[in-house]
């Protein structure tokens, strides 16, 4: 019941965004600006604030979880690349589909769901496991969106990767969070109060924007985005099974295995829609993927929770 309540709150925010767009209170230009606010300001604040919930009592387990997360986020892109190749996704959308497979909606949906299922400490564990998520998203994902758009416009040219292109607020926040934790740097409470205050608007605002983006897409466009349907079972079923199997190699704690598995079974990350906002074709595809996968996750997440004994 707690899972359904959480999902319904997120869907309500999307419905509000949908009607705000239809009433012309929100526009596509507004969506782009609000998406930039989330990607560059509020999401980095969430990353920094996550350190506040982390305990230093079990550093050995934390390190194992962190390393496990690194391994998984090295495997995910390889699988996504292979799957999108087998699906024959068009070149100008391949990177976008890869991101939909790689990144699950952990921050916005995973955290409240695992907290409801496994308690407050679950936030700590899923935060550590998903720390590589932030670095990978703010580097690889943003690069793939830009590449897709360039291919779509016919302006893509292979170029040497410039490390400066991967430096942004999200990367800086993710690295800062890792340094604060592993160096055990004491931070004043007011710091976490401030970043938490700003970061808390991320979830409702992002879901409102996604709903608004969906209102901009016609039913015909949703039907023509045929690649979404074969992607869904891989995102909602295949990825969590992979994490479940891998975590048995890391620990025999069923709670820990359950936390990481449920997190991997979340729908497409709303950040995928936020990050692709500057590129209309890729953003439309990503927004459809987020909404449809969220709707289907209302079925898959409760089933997964029951199977895990949560």
C-alpha positions, 0 to 999 in steps of 0.5 A: 500500500505504501508503494502504491501511495508513493507512486500515486503522488508522483503520478499526481504531479505528472497529471498537474504538469499535463494540465498546466501545459494544456492551460498554457501556464507551462510552455516548452520554453518554460520546461527547458528553463526549469529542467536546467534549474533541476539539472544544474542546481536542485539535483546537485543539492540532493547529491550533497545532502545524501551524505548527511544520511550516511553513517561511518560505522561500517566503512568496510561494507560501505566500500564494498557497496561503493565498489559494487556500484562502480562495477554495475555502472560499468556493466550497464552501459555495455548492456545498453549498447548491445541491446540498442544495437539488437533493437536497431534503434535509429542512430539519432536516438541510440544514446537516449535509449541507452540512457533510459536503460542505464539510469533508473529513477532512484533519487525521485522514486527509489529512495521513498520506495526502499525507505517504505520497504526497508526502513530509514537505513535503506537510504544510506545503502542505496545512496552509496550503491548509486554514487557512480550514477551521478558521475556517469549521468553528468558525464556520459548521459549529457554527452550522448544527448548532445551526440544524438541531437548532432546526428539528427541534425546532420551536424555530427562530427567525430571529435576528441573527447575534451574533459572540460565538456564533462565538468558541470555542477552535477559532477562537482557535487558527486565528487564533493560528496565522495570526498566529504564521506571518505575523508570524513570531513565534518560539515555544519548542520546548516550546510545540509539544511540549506542544500536539503531545502533546495534539493527537496523541490526536485522530485515534485518539480521534475514530475510536473515537468515530465507531465508537461512534456508529455502534454506537448507530445501527441498520441500519434507520437507516443504510438510511433515511439515503438522502441519504448515497448521492447525496452520496458521489460529490460528496464523494469525486469531485466536490470533488477534481475541482473543486480539481484544476481550480482549482489549475491556475489557481494553479500548474503544479506537479503535486506541489502540485496533487496534494497539494491534490486528494488532500486534497479527496478525503478522506471526510467530516471526523470533526469533522463528527460531533464538532461535531454530537454535542450534537444526536442526530439530526444526529450520527447522520446525520453519523456515518453519513456519516463511516463510509460515506464512509470505507469508499468512500474506500478505493477512490476515494483509491488510484484518485485517487493513480494518476490523479495519478501519485503 
